[in-house]
Amino acid sequence: MSFWIFATITSAKTRGRLYALDRLCRLKAVEEAASLRNKTFLNFIPTSIYSPEFGLRSKVELANR
């Protein structure tokens, strides 16, 4: 793992923003994958479904894109 990735994850964890980082990474991945027109698998932090801001509804909406 590169230093930049490690520092980003550590910083997000320290600030209580792992769910936000997880969501941002998923949004970017879906944006990039959309042009491939292939089957796409969506991974996320399992406990993030309990967060009102980043809950299961946002994952379903993202998958429907």
Summary of the structure (lengths in Angstrom):
residues: 65
radius of gyration: 12.8
end to end distance: 29.6
largest distance: 36.5
contacts: 134
relative contact order: 0.15
helix: 65%
strand: 0%
